[in-house]
Amino acid sequence: MIKKKILISFFILNIFLIGKSFSVENKILFKINNEIITSIDILNEAKYLEATNKNFQKVKSEDIYKISLNSLIREKIKKIELQNNMNELIIDEDYLNQLIISMYKKLNFENKENFLDHLNTFNISLKTIENKVKIEALWNELIYFKFFEKINIDKNKIRKNIEKQKQKKIKSFFLSEIIFNKKENFSIEQTFDQISKDITDKGFKGAALIHSISRSASSGGELGWINEDSINKKFKKELINLNRNEYTKPITIPGGFLILKLIDVKEVENEVDIEKKLDEIIKNETNQQLNQFSNIYYNKVKKNIKINEL
């Protein structure tokens, strides 16, 4: 415990020196199978998270170490599993470039040159970004390859619901999420209490960065506007009892537990193109199920990984 406190204090001190001239002793802190995590790795991960995530600037300094470390551990575990499946996976360079473009547009950069200038202020190379995006893209490809046939979507039922609701006004919810697993030696209630405390102290976005295992964690859990006809009935039942800025108790889902926060709600016209809406709902539902399969598979892989603190 004393050693960990010293390391965190050391990390906090140096994170404020990013971009300045300083000397940091590069120590191996963790070993994950044959992969290692060093003190410099964690500092660089913090720089990456700050450069690519606007919400990261709001994170308290004492939480940066934990978030950066957890992010690196997840990446290392995914990388280890990908190495065992590389013969099955191919990522086209054009697709990788599209992902990079999507990243900098999401950060409101007009072009690649502006994005590169931004990265330079954090001493981050484009190659670093490409490597990280590629790992995530390959992981998503692996999940798709392994689980796509298990996706269960009733298109006829969705179509009937769209036709039934077409001329009615419907609710649209602006949502954020935290998907989490029960901590070792803790009950669900105890884990939820800790998350609730962090939501109070750090805000929902800060808590999502710390605790969420969902792909939305990097954006503070934000999901954006989702119409009620695209939301699972189980989730919608929980949402209708919430006021703005309130969040649900943990909802059991495959691969973990879900907390939803209602940020805003509005009524919208539902005069939609049925085919377009059908495609949108199927896409959303497919992504939700793939995300759940991703969490399940990651947890399964993690159980067979040795994580040693040195």
Order of alpha helices (4+ residues) and beta strands (2+ residues): alpha-beta-beta-alpha-alpha-alpha-alpha-alpha-alpha-beta-alpha-beta-alpha-beta-beta-beta-alpha-beta
